[in-house]
Amino acid sequence: MIYLLAFFRSPLALLLAGKPISAVFNLILYVISIVLWVTILFAHAGFLLWIVCVLHAVLTINNAREERRARRIIDASRPH
């Protein structure tokens, strides 16, 4: 579900995934892509920048999930 949210609202998905600094960076790119979409001359650049935002969000969320999974495995393998 978070990946679907990353497709439509990538900054919000990053914020919900616990990556606030990445969310701010992605929000800046997201706003710039919307501004470029509004201008007719740079609509293609806006679309490409939106794709970059979505890819950034998906890869960052995937990386955060992998880190949590690895941390759980390490914690489970430690003797108590």
Secondary structure, 3 states (H helix, E strand, C coil): CHHHHHHHCHHHHHHHCCCHHHHHHHHHHHHHHHHHHHCCCCHHHHHHHHHHHHHHHHHHHHHHHHHHHHHHHHHHHCCC
